[in-house]
Amino acid sequence: MATTRGKPTAETHAVRFLLNGEARSLSDVDPNMTLLDYLRTVERLTGTKEGCAEGDCGACSVVLGEVEGGGLRYRAVNACILFLPVLDGKQLITVEGLKAADGGLHPAQQAMVDCHGSQCGFCTPGFVMSLFALYKSEAKPARQRINDVLAGNLCRCTGYRPIAEAGERMYDNGGQDKFSTVEAETVKRLKAIRRKGTLALEGAGRRYFAPRTLDELARLCKAHPKACILAGGTDVGLWVTKQHQDLATLIYTGDVAELGKLKVGKSHIEIGAAVTYSDAEAAIAKAYPGFGELIRRLGSVQIRNSGTIGGNVANGSPIGDSMPALIALGATLVLRKGAKTREIPLEDFFLAYRKTDLKPGEFVERLRLPRPTPGHRFQTWKISKRFDQDISAVCGAWNLELDGKEVRDIRICYGGMAATPKRASRCEQALIGTTWSEQALGPAVAALAEDYQPMTDMRASSDYRMLVAQNLLTKFFRETTNDKAEGHMALWAG
């Protein structure tokens, strides 16, 4: 790998970014190299630790700064599953870059010292970087928000109380830091290295493309139909770090402006395939509070800052948390190949285990999520061994439309119960046209055993999954027939 420090070079095919204030321009980059490996083996910045190599423990957390509006947006991400070329055009901050020129600690670091938030120290840099991203992004938040931010960082010896207290204490040191004083200059530097055209790299016998327009993405996907389409990398990264796959050609979607847009229209929320969970959460939660709560539990802040809904869908996992809710709500997918697009119901996209309806050279352009309509009730719940940072054993979603007390329509979908996210068609038919009552509930609960034959694995047994699915349907019934619960269940009046 050729590395140029100082002023960026004029190379066309080089990854250009700022590392702790210093410019980098890297050619001959291996597209499969993770940011964590680069930091530790090339830059010798060993404050960023490897704990799990799958985005779970947070020891590798770093912060990316990107131009947004007239300023910078900071977000914490997992370096262990982020491919190095994704840094192009961004600012990268590691724990070594936080201290001031005189050696003084950043408020996030000082608060960790003052609150005795570190013991063995292995996890400490990751916690500090998560707190730093919070410090740069939000005014002093409530304790629950601090807990949410720290949910992606694991500590085995200190305990979380003093670390969470550090998250409160750091704001007492003032709202400014060394990054605030040079923000305008940093924005100018990032704009100067911003690429107008496609980034094309080749290294270690592998290729990487990062187009900036939808048309160019379509051209590249058609020209390289066997390429791996890379979005947030929260799944793809594990193919390299855990499965040791050789991803010969990567096409990155994160720089395509059109795919990063979210539009709230009169009838639908249009979600570009590169929109992250963090960026989609507010709009989805406003329309569907239960869905918003599900997203809050999906992975960690670091995962939600990188992972995309479009990527989660395209990956075709039967336990992707967003799919049951999207299917129950009648979401559709817009797929594109070349200049042609087609729109299909999301439920028809999943054909078999990890097999989808994507044709060679085709990609997910956007999702279309219907907005709430009067008279519907919707809810979704996730069951897992831990509240935070865990994969579902069962995830269910229910979308009910009543005509008085009669079930006009109901859509029920579960994840974790079959080889794909799958609607409970027999259960739905047992309810449609009946009175929403205990009498109708019994046959519907029994019908779930005809809809699914769940597997037994490390997360849950087949019997447990079936019992949970049935109990969740009963829970949905109880909450939709309880007057006090209707406000929580979001009975939509328009």
CORMO-V651744 format. One record per backbone hydrogen bond with DSSP energy under -0.5 kcal/mol. NH is the residue of the N-H (numbers start at 1). CO is the residue of the C=O. Records with the same first field share a line. If there is no record, write none. Layout:
NH = CO  CO
This chain:
2 = 27
4 = 25
6 = 23
14 = 12
15 = 26
16 = 14
17 = 24
18 = 90
19 = 22
20 = 18  92
22 = 19
24 = 17
25 = 4
26 = 15
27 = 2  25
31 = 29  203
33 = 30
35 = 79  82
36 = 79
38 = 34
39 = 35
40 = 36
41 = 37
42 = 37  38
43 = 38
45 = 39
46 = 44
48 = 45
49 = 47  59
51 = 49
61 = 58
62 = 77
63 = 93
64 = 75
65 = 91
66 = 73
68 = 71
71 = 68
73 = 66
74 = 72
75 = 64
77 = 62
79 = 60  77
81 = 78
82 = 79
83 = 81
84 = 33
86 = 83
87 = 84
88 = 85
89 = 16
90 = 87
91 = 65
92 = 18
93 = 63
97 = 94
98 = 95
100 = 104
103 = 100
109 = 106
110 = 106
111 = 107
112 = 108
113 = 109
114 = 110
115 = 111
116 = 113
117 = 112
125 = 121
126 = 123
127 = 123
128 = 124
129 = 125
130 = 126
131 = 127
132 = 128
133 = 129
134 = 130
135 = 131
136 = 132
137 = 133  134
138 = 134
146 = 142
147 = 143
148 = 144
149 = 145
150 = 146
151 = 147  148
152 = 149
153 = 150
154 = 57
164 = 160
165 = 161
166 = 162
167 = 163
168 = 164
169 = 165
170 = 166
171 = 168
172 = 169
173 = 170
174 = 171
180 = 177
181 = 177
182 = 178
183 = 180
186 = 182
187 = 183
188 = 184
189 = 185
190 = 186
191 = 187
192 = 188
193 = 189
194 = 190  191
199 = 210
200 = 198
201 = 208
203 = 206
206 = 203
207 = 248
208 = 201
209 = 250
210 = 199
211 = 252
217 = 213
218 = 214
219 = 215
220 = 216
221 = 217
222 = 218
223 = 219
224 = 220
225 = 222
227 = 224
228 = 249
229 = 227
230 = 228  251
231 = 229
237 = 233
238 = 235
239 = 235  236
240 = 236  237
241 = 237
242 = 238
243 = 238
244 = 240
245 = 239
247 = 245
248 = 246
250 = 207
251 = 228
252 = 209  250
253 = 230
256 = 253
257 = 212  255
259 = 256
260 = 256  257
261 = 258
263 = 270
265 = 263  268
269 = 369
270 = 263  268
271 = 269  367
272 = 261  270
273 = 365
274 = 259
275 = 259  272
277 = 307
278 = 304
280 = 276
281 = 277
282 = 278
284 = 280
285 = 281
286 = 282
287 = 283
288 = 284
291 = 288
292 = 288
293 = 289
294 = 290
295 = 291
296 = 292
297 = 293  294
298 = 295
299 = 297
304 = 300
305 = 301
306 = 302  303
307 = 303
309 = 275
311 = 273
312 = 308
313 = 309
314 = 310
315 = 311
316 = 312  313
317 = 312
320 = 317
323 = 320
324 = 320
325 = 321
326 = 322
327 = 323
328 = 324
329 = 325
330 = 327
331 = 326
332 = 368
333 = 344
334 = 366
335 = 333  342
336 = 363
337 = 340
340 = 337
342 = 335
344 = 333
346 = 331
348 = 345
349 = 346
350 = 346
351 = 349  355
352 = 355
354 = 316  419
355 = 352
357 = 349
361 = 225
362 = 359
363 = 336
365 = 334  363
366 = 334
367 = 271
368 = 332
369 = 269  367
370 = 368
371 = 267
375 = 492
376 = 373
377 = 400
378 = 489
379 = 398
381 = 396
383 = 394
384 = 382
389 = 299
390 = 297
393 = 383
394 = 383
395 = 415
396 = 381
397 = 413
398 = 379
399 = 411
400 = 377
401 = 409
402 = 375
403 = 406
404 = 402
405 = 403
406 = 403
407 = 434
408 = 401  406
409 = 401
411 = 399
413 = 397
414 = 422
415 = 395
416 = 318
422 = 414
424 = 412
425 = 423
428 = 424
429 = 425
430 = 426
431 = 427  428
432 = 428
433 = 407
434 = 431
436 = 405
437 = 435
441 = 437
442 = 438
443 = 439
444 = 440
445 = 441
446 = 442
447 = 443
448 = 444  445
449 = 446
450 = 447
451 = 447
452 = 448
457 = 460
465 = 461
466 = 462
467 = 463
468 = 464
469 = 465
470 = 466
471 = 467
472 = 468
473 = 469
474 = 470
475 = 471
476 = 472
477 = 473
478 = 474
479 = 475
480 = 476
481 = 477  478
483 = 481
485 = 482
486 = 482  483
489 = 485
490 = 487
491 = 486
492 = 376  490
